Amino acid sequence: MRELSSYDPRDFQGAYYYERCLLSCLLAGAAIPAGITAETLLIPRHKVIFEAIRELAGMGIRGNIGAVVTWLDKIGLLEKAGGEDYVWEVESVIGIPSAVTAFAVEVRRLALARI
């Protein structure tokens, strides 16, 4: 895996936008699209939030921002995820579960471009 400092700043701009939109859809209750993993994401705090969403989905909990914040706090990763305010901010970006596929396509495209 490349060091984050080796990426073009434009990689961050696109990843930051599309990853936040994707996570917002997931936090609103969308199912995790096929082909999306934490490794697909570039931004470290987005990876942490994604993993919390994935773990909770595995327990049958979807679309519950409070559960994600509580889970991250319980496992000691809330600050690594950007803090409670950041997670709530991500949730409010778009929050339309039906848009998840469009954002997943862009996140995967950006991930493939980084290879």
C-alpha positions as YAML, in Angstrom:
chain: A
units: angstrom
residues:
- id: 1
  name: MET
  ca: [0.00, 0.00, 0.00]
- id: 2
  name: ARG
  ca: [1.34, 3.42, -0.91]
- id: 3
  name: GLU
  ca: [1.92, 6.10, 1.67]
- id: 4
  name: LEU
  ca: [-0.84, 8.68, 1.73]
- id: 5
  name: SER
  ca: [1.66, 11.44, 1.02]
- id: 6
  name: SER
  ca: [2.44, 9.86, -2.36]
- id: 7
  name: TYR
  ca: [-1.06, 10.52, -3.76]
- id: 8
  name: ASP
  ca: [-1.95, 13.49, -5.92]
- id: 9
  name: PRO
  ca: [-4.09, 15.99, -3.95]
- id: 10
  name: ARG
  ca: [-6.84, 15.50, -6.55]
- id: 11
  name: ASP
  ca: [-7.05, 11.86, -5.43]
- id: 12
  name: PHE
  ca: [-7.99, 13.10, -1.98]
- id: 13
  name: GLN
  ca: [-10.55, 15.58, -3.25]
- id: 14
  name: GLY
  ca: [-12.48, 12.97, -5.24]
- id: 15
  name: ALA
  ca: [-12.10, 10.26, -2.62]
- id: 16
  name: TYR
  ca: [-13.13, 12.61, 0.18]
- id: 17
  name: TYR
  ca: [-16.34, 13.60, -1.63]
- id: 18
  name: TYR
  ca: [-17.45, 10.20, -2.96]
- id: 19
  name: GLU
  ca: [-16.45, 8.28, 0.17]
- id: 20
  name: ARG
  ca: [-18.43, 10.69, 2.36]
- id: 21
  name: CYS
  ca: [-21.45, 10.31, 0.08]
- id: 22
  name: LEU
  ca: [-21.15, 6.52, 0.12]
- id: 23
  name: LEU
  ca: [-20.82, 6.41, 3.91]
- id: 24
  name: SER
  ca: [-23.79, 8.76, 4.25]
- id: 25
  name: CYS
  ca: [-25.94, 6.35, 2.25]
- id: 26
  name: LEU
  ca: [-24.75, 3.43, 4.37]
- id: 27
  name: LEU
  ca: [-25.45, 5.33, 7.57]
- id: 28
  name: ALA
  ca: [-28.97, 5.97, 6.24]
- id: 29
  name: GLY
  ca: [-29.57, 2.23, 5.94]
- id: 30
  name: ALA
  ca: [-28.33, 1.21, 2.49]
- id: 31
  name: ALA
  ca: [-26.79, -2.24, 2.16]
- id: 32
  name: ILE
  ca: [-23.05, -2.35, 1.55]
- id: 33
  name: PRO
  ca: [-22.57, -2.70, -2.22]
- id: 34
  name: ALA
  ca: [-20.63, -5.64, -3.61]
- id: 35
  name: GLY
  ca: [-16.98, -4.87, -4.17]
- id: 36
  name: ILE
  ca: [-16.75, -2.20, -1.47]
- id: 37
  name: THR
  ca: [-14.38, -2.93, 1.40]
- id: 38
  name: ALA
  ca: [-12.37, -0.76, 3.75]
- id: 39
  name: GLU
  ca: [-9.42, -1.21, 1.39]
- id: 40
  name: THR
  ca: [-11.45, 0.36, -1.41]
- id: 41
  name: LEU
  ca: [-11.45, 3.61, 0.55]
- id: 42
  name: LEU
  ca: [-8.51, 6.03, 0.65]
- id: 43
  name: ILE
  ca: [-9.26, 8.28, 3.62]
- id: 44
  name: PRO
  ca: [-8.20, 6.52, 6.88]
- id: 45
  name: ARG
  ca: [-11.08, 7.80, 9.02]
- id: 46
  name: HIS
  ca: [-13.54, 6.71, 6.34]
- id: 47
  name: LYS
  ca: [-12.08, 3.19, 6.56]
- id: 48
  name: VAL
  ca: [-12.74, 3.19, 10.32]
- id: 49
  name: ILE
  ca: [-16.34, 4.36, 9.88]
- id: 50
  name: PHE
  ca: [-16.91, 1.81, 7.10]
- id: 51
  name: GLU
  ca: [-15.62, -1.04, 9.27]
- id: 52
  name: ALA
  ca: [-17.97, -0.03, 12.09]
- id: 53
  name: ILE
  ca: [-20.90, 0.03, 9.65]
- id: 54
  name: ARG
  ca: [-19.85, -3.38, 8.29]
- id: 55
  name: GLU
  ca: [-19.49, -4.91, 11.75]
- id: 56
  name: LEU
  ca: [-22.87, -3.59, 12.88]
- id: 57
  name: ALA
  ca: [-24.53, -4.78, 9.65]
- id: 58
  name: GLY
  ca: [-23.17, -8.23, 10.45]
- id: 59
  name: MET
  ca: [-25.07, -7.99, 13.73]
- id: 60
  name: GLY
  ca: [-28.25, -7.00, 11.89]
- id: 61
  name: ILE
  ca: [-27.98, -3.27, 12.71]
- id: 62
  name: ARG
  ca: [-28.26, -0.92, 9.72]
- id: 63
  name: GLY
  ca: [-29.13, 2.73, 9.33]
- id: 64
  name: ASN
  ca: [-28.45, 3.68, 12.92]
- id: 65
  name: ILE
  ca: [-25.95, 6.53, 13.28]
- id: 66
  name: GLY
  ca: [-26.24, 6.42, 17.07]
- id: 67
  name: ALA
  ca: [-25.24, 2.75, 17.05]
- id: 68
  name: VAL
  ca: [-22.22, 3.52, 14.86]
- id: 69
  name: VAL
  ca: [-21.03, 6.31, 17.16]
- id: 70
  name: THR
  ca: [-21.61, 4.16, 20.26]
- id: 71
  name: TRP
  ca: [-19.81, 1.19, 18.68]
- id: 72
  name: LEU
  ca: [-16.81, 3.29, 17.65]
- id: 73
  name: ASP
  ca: [-16.61, 4.72, 21.15]
- id: 74
  name: LYS
  ca: [-16.95, 1.26, 22.75]
- id: 75
  name: ILE
  ca: [-14.09, -0.20, 20.68]
- id: 76
  name: GLY
  ca: [-11.91, 2.88, 21.19]
- id: 77
  name: LEU
  ca: [-11.91, 4.09, 17.57]
- id: 78
  name: LEU
  ca: [-14.21, 7.10, 17.71]
- id: 79
  name: GLU
  ca: [-11.34, 9.61, 17.61]
- id: 80
  name: LYS
  ca: [-9.63, 7.68, 14.80]
- id: 81
  name: ALA
  ca: [-12.92, 8.03, 12.89]
- id: 82
  name: GLY
  ca: [-12.69, 11.81, 13.21]
- id: 83
  name: GLY
  ca: [-14.72, 12.10, 16.40]
- id: 84
  name: GLU
  ca: [-18.43, 12.07, 17.07]
- id: 85
  name: ASP
  ca: [-19.07, 15.38, 15.29]
- id: 86
  name: TYR
  ca: [-17.36, 14.16, 12.12]
- id: 87
  name: VAL
  ca: [-19.36, 10.92, 12.01]
- id: 88
  name: TRP
  ca: [-22.61, 12.88, 12.41]
- id: 89
  name: GLU
  ca: [-21.43, 15.30, 9.71]
- id: 90
  name: VAL
  ca: [-20.81, 12.41, 7.30]
- id: 91
  name: GLU
  ca: [-24.27, 11.05, 8.01]
- id: 92
  name: SER
  ca: [-25.84, 14.35, 6.98]
- id: 93
  name: VAL
  ca: [-24.04, 14.64, 3.61]
- id: 94
  name: ILE
  ca: [-26.70, 12.99, 1.45]
- id: 95
  name: GLY
  ca: [-28.37, 10.20, 3.41]
- id: 96
  name: ILE
  ca: [-30.34, 8.72, 0.50]
- id: 97
  name: PRO
  ca: [-29.95, 4.93, 0.54]
- id: 98
  name: SER
  ca: [-31.04, 4.59, -3.11]
- id: 99
  name: ALA
  ca: [-28.01, 6.64, -4.22]
- id: 100
  name: VAL
  ca: [-25.50, 4.15, -2.80]
- id: 101
  name: THR
  ca: [-24.81, 2.38, -6.12]
- id: 102
  name: ALA
  ca: [-23.81, 5.57, -7.93]
- id: 103
  name: PHE
  ca: [-21.36, 6.51, -5.20]
- id: 104
  name: ALA
  ca: [-20.01, 2.96, -4.95]
- id: 105
  name: VAL
  ca: [-19.20, 3.04, -8.67]
- id: 106
  name: GLU
  ca: [-17.17, 6.23, -8.22]
- id: 107
  name: VAL
  ca: [-15.39, 4.94, -5.10]
- id: 108
  name: ARG
  ca: [-14.41, 1.75, -6.96]
- id: 109
  name: ARG
  ca: [-13.29, 3.76, -10.01]
- id: 110
  name: LEU
  ca: [-11.05, 5.93, -7.85]
- id: 111
  name: ALA
  ca: [-9.67, 2.86, -6.05]
- id: 112
  name: LEU
  ca: [-8.77, 1.21, -9.35]
- id: 113
  name: ALA
  ca: [-7.07, 4.40, -10.52]
- id: 114
  name: ARG
  ca: [-4.82, 4.25, -7.45]
- id: 115
  name: ILE
  ca: [-3.52, 0.76, -8.24]
...
